[in-house]
Amino acid sequence: MVYKTLVSTETLAAHLNDPEWIIVDCHFDLQNPGWGFEEYQRAHISRAVYADLNHDLSSPVTPTSGRHPLPDSESFITLLSSWGVDSTTQVVAYDSAGGSYAAHLWWLLQFYHHPAAAVLDGGFAKWKGENRPTRSGIESRPPSHFKGTPESAMVVNASEVERMRHDAGFRLIDARARNRFEGESETIDPVAGHIPGAVNYFYGKNLNPDGTFKKPETLRSSFEEILGPVGPERTVFYCGSGVTASHNILAMEHAGLTGARLYPGSWSEWIRDPNRPVITGPV
């Protein structure tokens, strides 16, 4: 069976020693970038390799980019190959942040047409809470040769966002917490507020109190309420740097609402150009 959105801890445990399953630890902290790798070395799910958001899942920041530009294609393919990912492998990503970083790796694998990628539902907290096997140190896997090309239709750039935000036939959705969306509190980027025309759907709304994803029918109802008559294929998500927006795309896919796109540069890229409009306050 191929898993394309979420995998339960029970299912992963049953495949823990399956060589065709690749587990990726995505622990990260925006305020303390070295923390994730330290945590991985301290304890991780057995057989997991580590993916660093800044170094593995992003390209270097430029004067015009957001905080987490999409990774260079050659470098990302080399990384996946080093993990042993090929067309036959099931990839499972996890973190300790409700899947917010793991979902970005999941999205990148969709972007490169990998047929079997999923996020561990409940993440590392649920795995540990069930006393399932962990290890310390650093792990590696036999390499393979990953083949894939990025799907340009899955992303939009700032110019397209500028056009879409004026078009009622599109829905632009900001995945950040409401206080950041409204500009009440901004602790990461130098400018507060949101893109005019956007609405807010905080990615944390996708989760139950225990950190697992809500049921597909519940997610579908919530997203359909904010989408209105706009179809998922005409929906664009952004956040601070294109990472947690992936969480909303994952939740949409899990709910059967397929085709939403990502603005990878997101808010941190949008504000690089002082001519781009910014707005604060509720919508």
BANUTOR-344857 format. One record per residue (C-alpha): residue in one letter; residue number from 1; z, y, x. Coordinates in steps of 0.2 Angstrom, whole numbers, padded with zeros to 4 digits, always signed. Each point is the difference from the previous one (the first is absolute). Layout:
# BANUTOR-344857
+------+-----+-------+-------+-------+
| rest |  nr |     z |     y |     x |
+------+-----+-------+-------+-------+
|    A | NUM |     Z |     Y |     X |
...
+------+-----+-------+-------+-------+
//
This chain:
# BANUTOR-344857
+------+-----+-------+-------+-------+
| rest |  nr |     z |     y |     x |
+------+-----+-------+-------+-------+
|    M |   1 | +0000 | +0000 | +0000 |
|    V |   2 | -0004 | +0017 | +0006 |
|    Y |   3 | +0012 | +0014 | -0002 |
|    K |   4 | -0007 | +0018 | -0002 |
|    T |   5 | +0014 | +0011 | -0005 |
|    L |   6 | +0018 | -0007 | +0001 |
|    V |   7 | +0008 | -0016 | +0006 |
|    S |   8 | +0018 | -0006 | -0005 |
|    T |   9 | +0013 | -0004 | +0013 |
|    E |  10 | -0001 | -0018 | -0007 |
|    T |  11 | -0018 | -0001 | +0003 |
|    L |  12 | +0001 | +0007 | +0018 |
|    A |  13 | +0014 | -0012 | +0004 |
|    A |  14 | -0011 | -0015 | -0005 |
|    H |  15 | -0014 | +0006 | +0012 |
|    L |  16 | +0012 | +0006 | +0014 |
|    N |  17 | -0008 | -0013 | +0012 |
|    D |  18 | -0017 | +0001 | -0007 |
|    P |  19 | -0012 | +0005 | +0015 |
|    E |  20 | -0012 | +0008 | -0013 |
|    W |  21 | +0014 | +0012 | -0005 |
|    I |  22 | +0003 | +0015 | +0010 |
|    I |  23 | +0015 | +0011 | -0003 |
|    V |  24 | +0001 | +0018 | +0006 |
|    D |  25 | +0016 | +0010 | +0001 |
|    C |  26 | -0003 | +0018 | -0004 |
|    H |  27 | +0017 | +0008 | +0003 |
|    F |  28 | -0001 | +0018 | +0003 |
|    D |  29 | +0010 | +0017 | -0002 |
|    L |  30 | -0010 | +0016 | +0000 |
|    Q |  31 | +0016 | +0009 | +0007 |
|    N |  32 | +0003 | -0012 | +0014 |
|    P |  33 | -0017 | -0009 | +0004 |
|    G |  34 | +0008 | -0012 | +0013 |
|    W |  35 | +0012 | -0007 | -0012 |
|    G |  36 | -0012 | -0012 | -0008 |
|    F |  37 | -0005 | -0010 | +0015 |
|    E |  38 | +0019 | +0000 | +0005 |
|    E |  39 | +0004 | -0008 | -0017 |
|    Y |  40 | -0014 | -0012 | +0002 |
|    Q |  41 | +0006 | -0006 | +0017 |
|    R |  42 | +0018 | -0001 | -0007 |
|    A |  43 | -0005 | -0011 | -0015 |
|    H |  44 | -0016 | -0004 | -0009 |
|    I |  45 | -0008 | -0013 | -0011 |
|    S |  46 | -0004 | -0016 | +0010 |
|    R |  47 | -0017 | +0001 | +0008 |
|    A |  48 | -0003 | +0018 | -0005 |
|    V |  49 | -0010 | +0012 | +0012 |
|    Y |  50 | +0004 | +0018 | +0000 |
|    A |  51 | -0011 | +0015 | -0006 |
|    D |  52 | +0005 | +0018 | +0005 |
|    L |  53 | -0006 | +0013 | -0013 |
|    N |  54 | -0003 | +0013 | +0014 |
|    H |  55 | -0008 | -0011 | +0013 |
|    D |  56 | -0008 | -0014 | -0009 |
|    L |  57 | -0004 | +0006 | -0018 |
|    S |  58 | -0005 | +0018 | +0005 |
|    S |  59 | -0011 | +0009 | +0012 |
|    P |  60 | +0007 | +0014 | +0011 |
|    V |  61 | +0002 | +0017 | -0010 |
|    T |  62 | -0012 | +0013 | +0003 |
|    P |  63 | +0000 | +0019 | -0003 |
|    T |  64 | -0009 | -0002 | -0017 |
|    S |  65 | +0007 | -0017 | -0006 |
|    G |  66 | +0015 | -0006 | -0010 |
|    R |  67 | +0015 | -0008 | +0008 |
|    H |  68 | -0007 | -0018 | -0001 |
|    P |  69 | -0019 | +0000 | +0002 |
|    L |  70 | -0008 | -0017 | -0004 |
|    P |  71 | +0000 | -0011 | +0015 |
|    D |  72 | -0015 | -0001 | +0011 |
|    S |  73 | -0011 | -0014 | -0006 |
|    E |  74 | -0002 | -0009 | +0017 |
|    S |  75 | +0018 | +0002 | +0004 |
|    F |  76 | +0005 | -0007 | -0017 |
|    I |  77 | -0012 | -0015 | +0000 |
|    T |  78 | +0007 | -0004 | +0018 |
|    L |  79 | +0018 | +0001 | -0007 |
|    L |  80 | -0004 | -0012 | -0015 |
|    S |  81 | -0009 | -0012 | +0012 |
|    S |  82 | +0016 | +0000 | +0012 |
|    W |  83 | +0010 | -0005 | -0015 |
|    G |  84 | -0012 | -0014 | -0004 |
|    V |  85 | -0007 | +0007 | -0016 |
|    D |  86 | -0017 | -0007 | -0006 |
|    S |  87 | -0008 | -0003 | -0016 |
|    T |  88 | +0011 | -0016 | -0004 |
|    T |  89 | +0017 | +0008 | +0003 |
|    Q |  90 | +0012 | +0006 | -0013 |
|    V |  91 | +0009 | +0016 | +0006 |
|    V |  92 | +0017 | +0004 | -0006 |
|    A |  93 | +0008 | +0017 | +0004 |
|    Y |  94 | +0018 | +0006 | -0003 |
|    D |  95 | +0012 | +0014 | +0005 |
|    S |  96 | +0017 | +0006 | -0005 |
|    A |  97 | -0006 | +0015 | -0010 |
|    G |  98 | -0006 | -0007 | -0017 |
|    G |  99 | -0017 | -0005 | +0008 |
|    S | 100 | -0005 | +0018 | +0003 |
|    Y | 101 | -0006 | -0004 | +0018 |
|    A | 102 | -0005 | -0018 | -0003 |
|    A | 103 | -0011 | +0007 | -0015 |
|    H | 104 | -0010 | +0010 | +0013 |
|    L | 105 | -0004 | -0015 | +0010 |
|    W | 106 | -0005 | -0009 | -0016 |
|    W | 107 | -0011 | +0015 | -0004 |
|    L | 108 | -0008 | +0000 | +0017 |
|    L | 109 | -0004 | -0018 | -0002 |
|    Q | 110 | -0009 | +0003 | -0016 |
|    F | 111 | -0009 | +0014 | +0008 |
|    Y | 112 | -0007 | -0013 | +0013 |
|    H | 113 | -0004 | -0012 | -0014 |
|    H | 114 | +0013 | -0013 | +0005 |
|    P | 115 | +0001 | -0012 | -0015 |
|    A | 116 | +0018 | -0005 | +0001 |
|    A | 117 | +0014 | +0013 | +0003 |
|    A | 118 | +0016 | +0003 | -0009 |
|    V | 119 | +0017 | +0008 | +0001 |
|    L | 120 | +0016 | -0009 | +0000 |
|    D | 121 | +0008 | +0004 | -0017 |
|    G | 122 | +0018 | +0006 | +0003 |
|    G | 123 | -0003 | +0001 | +0019 |
|    F | 124 | +0011 | -0004 | +0014 |
|    A | 125 | +0016 | +0004 | -0010 |
|    K | 126 | -0004 | -0013 | -0013 |
|    W | 127 | -0005 | -0013 | +0014 |
|    K | 128 | +0017 | +0003 | +0009 |
|    G | 129 | +0010 | +0000 | -0016 |
|    E | 130 | -0007 | -0017 | -0004 |
|    N | 131 | +0006 | -0006 | +0018 |
|    R | 132 | -0018 | -0004 | +0005 |
|    P | 133 | -0005 | -0003 | +0018 |
|    T | 134 | +0000 | +0015 | +0012 |
|    R | 135 | -0003 | +0001 | +0019 |
|    S | 136 | +0003 | +0013 | +0014 |
|    G | 137 | -0012 | +0005 | +0014 |
|    I | 138 | -0018 | +0002 | +0000 |
|    E | 139 | -0013 | -0012 | -0007 |
|    S | 140 | -0019 | -0003 | +0003 |
|    R | 141 | -0013 | -0010 | -0008 |
|    P | 142 | -0016 | -0009 | +0006 |
|    P | 143 | -0014 | +0013 | -0001 |
|    S | 144 | -0016 | -0001 | -0010 |
|    H | 145 | -0015 | +0010 | -0003 |
|    F | 146 | +0002 | +0011 | -0015 |
|    K | 147 | -0016 | +0006 | -0008 |
|    G | 148 | +0000 | +0015 | -0012 |
|    T | 149 | -0007 | +0017 | -0003 |
|    P | 150 | +0009 | +0014 | -0010 |
|    E | 151 | -0005 | +0004 | -0017 |
|    S | 152 | -0004 | +0019 | -0001 |
|    A | 153 | +0000 | +0000 | -0019 |
|    M | 154 | +0019 | -0004 | +0000 |
|    V | 155 | +0004 | +0017 | +0007 |
|    V | 156 | -0003 | +0019 | -0003 |
|    N | 157 | +0000 | +0015 | +0011 |
|    A | 158 | +0007 | +0017 | -0002 |
|    S | 159 | -0016 | +0007 | -0006 |
|    E | 160 | -0002 | -0013 | -0014 |
|    V | 161 | +0018 | +0003 | -0005 |
|    E | 162 | -0004 | +0019 | -0002 |
|    R | 163 | -0014 | -0005 | -0012 |
|    M | 164 | +0009 | -0013 | -0009 |
|    R | 165 | +0016 | +0011 | -0004 |
|    H | 166 | -0011 | +0011 | -0011 |
|    D | 167 | -0008 | -0015 | -0009 |
|    A | 168 | +0009 | -0006 | -0015 |
|    G | 169 | -0009 | -0017 | +0002 |
|    F | 170 | +0011 | -0004 | +0015 |
|    R | 171 | +0019 | -0002 | +0002 |
|    L | 172 | +0008 | +0006 | +0017 |
|    I | 173 | +0017 | -0007 | +0001 |
|    D | 174 | +0014 | +0004 | +0013 |
|    A | 175 | +0011 | -0014 | +0005 |
|    R | 176 | +0014 | +0010 | +0008 |
|    A | 177 | +0017 | +0002 | -0008 |
|    R | 178 | +0001 | +0014 | -0013 |
|    N | 179 | +0010 | +0012 | +0010 |
|    R | 180 | -0013 | +0000 | +0014 |
|    F | 181 | -0015 | +0001 | -0013 |
|    E | 182 | +0008 | +0015 | -0008 |
|    G | 183 | +0004 | +0008 | +0017 |
|    E | 184 | +0019 | +0000 | -0003 |
|    S | 185 | +0003 | -0009 | +0016 |
|    E | 186 | -0011 | -0004 | +0014 |
|    T | 187 | +0007 | -0008 | +0016 |
|    I | 188 | -0015 | -0007 | +0008 |
|    D | 189 | -0015 | +0011 | -0002 |
|    P | 190 | +0000 | +0019 | +0005 |
|    V | 191 | -0007 | +0006 | -0018 |
|    A | 192 | +0008 | -0005 | -0016 |
|    G | 193 | -0009 | -0003 | -0017 |
|    H | 194 | -0015 | -0011 | -0006 |
|    I | 195 | -0018 | +0001 | -0002 |
|    P | 196 | -0005 | +0010 | -0016 |
|    G | 197 | -0006 | -0011 | -0013 |
|    A | 198 | +0010 | -0015 | +0005 |
|    V | 199 | +0014 | -0009 | -0010 |
|    N | 200 | +0015 | -0009 | +0007 |
|    Y | 201 | +0004 | -0019 | -0001 |
|    F | 202 | +0013 | -0004 | +0013 |
|    Y | 203 | -0003 | -0017 | +0008 |
|    G | 204 | +0018 | -0005 | -0002 |
|    K | 205 | -0003 | -0001 | -0019 |
|    N | 206 | -0009 | -0017 | +0004 |
|    L | 207 | +0016 | -0008 | +0005 |
|    N | 208 | +0014 | -0008 | -0009 |
|    P | 209 | +0018 | +0004 | +0006 |
|    D | 210 | +0000 | -0015 | +0011 |
|    G | 211 | -0016 | +0005 | +0009 |
|    T | 212 | -0012 | -0012 | -0008 |
|    F | 213 | -0015 | +0006 | -0009 |
|    K | 214 | +0000 | +0003 | -0019 |
|    K | 215 | -0009 | -0012 | -0011 |
|    P | 216 | -0019 | +0003 | -0001 |
|    E | 217 | +0000 | +0004 | -0018 |
|    T | 218 | +0014 | +0013 | +0003 |
|    L | 219 | -0010 | +0008 | +0015 |
|    R | 220 | -0016 | +0000 | -0010 |
|    S | 221 | +0009 | +0009 | -0015 |
|    S | 222 | +0007 | +0013 | +0012 |
|    F | 223 | -0016 | +0003 | +0009 |
|    E | 224 | -0011 | +0001 | -0016 |
|    E | 225 | +0012 | +0014 | -0006 |
|    I | 226 | -0004 | +0011 | +0015 |
|    L | 227 | -0018 | -0005 | +0001 |
|    G | 228 | -0004 | +0004 | -0018 |
|    P | 229 | -0018 | -0002 | -0003 |
|    V | 230 | -0005 | -0001 | +0018 |
|    G | 231 | -0004 | -0017 | +0007 |
|    P | 232 | +0008 | -0007 | +0016 |
|    E | 233 | -0016 | +0001 | +0009 |
|    R | 234 | +0000 | +0019 | -0002 |
|    T | 235 | +0018 | +0002 | +0006 |
|    V | 236 | +0005 | +0006 | +0017 |
|    F | 237 | +0017 | -0002 | +0008 |
|    Y | 238 | +0008 | +0011 | +0014 |
|    C | 239 | +0017 | +0002 | +0007 |
|    G | 240 | +0007 | +0008 | +0016 |
|    S | 241 | -0012 | -0009 | +0012 |
|    G | 242 | -0009 | -0013 | -0010 |
|    V | 243 | +0013 | -0014 | +0003 |
|    T | 244 | +0011 | -0001 | -0016 |
|    A | 245 | -0015 | +0004 | -0011 |
|    S | 246 | -0005 | -0018 | +0005 |
|    H | 247 | +0015 | -0006 | -0010 |
|    N | 248 | -0007 | +0007 | -0016 |
|    I | 249 | -0017 | -0008 | +0003 |
|    L | 250 | +0009 | -0016 | +0003 |
|    A | 251 | +0010 | +0002 | -0016 |
|    M | 252 | -0016 | +0004 | -0010 |
|    E | 253 | -0009 | -0015 | +0007 |
|    H | 254 | +0015 | -0011 | -0004 |
|    A | 255 | -0001 | +0007 | -0018 |
|    G | 256 | -0019 | -0004 | -0001 |
|    L | 257 | -0006 | +0018 | +0002 |
|    T | 258 | -0012 | -0002 | +0014 |
|    G | 259 | -0010 | +0013 | +0009 |
|    A | 260 | +0011 | +0014 | +0004 |
|    R | 261 | -0004 | +0010 | +0016 |
|    L | 262 | +0010 | +0007 | +0014 |
|    Y | 263 | +0000 | +0018 | +0008 |
|    P | 264 | +0006 | -0006 | +0017 |
|    G | 265 | +0003 | +0018 | +0007 |
|    S | 266 | +0011 | +0004 | -0015 |
|    W | 267 | +0011 | +0015 | +0000 |
|    S | 268 | +0003 | +0001 | +0019 |
|    E | 269 | -0019 | +0002 | +0002 |
|    W | 270 | -0003 | +0011 | -0015 |
|    I | 271 | +0012 | +0013 | +0007 |
|    R | 272 | -0008 | +0001 | +0017 |
|    D | 273 | -0013 | +0012 | -0007 |
|    P | 274 | +0008 | +0016 | -0007 |
|    N | 275 | -0015 | +0003 | -0011 |
|    R | 276 | +0004 | -0015 | -0011 |
|    P | 277 | +0011 | +0004 | -0015 |
|    V | 278 | +0018 | -0005 | -0002 |
|    I | 279 | +0011 | +0001 | -0015 |
|    T | 280 | +0019 | -0003 | -0003 |
|    G | 281 | +0010 | -0004 | -0016 |
|    P | 282 | -0001 | -0013 | -0014 |
|    V | 283 | -0016 | -0006 | -0009 |
+------+-----+-------+-------+-------+
//
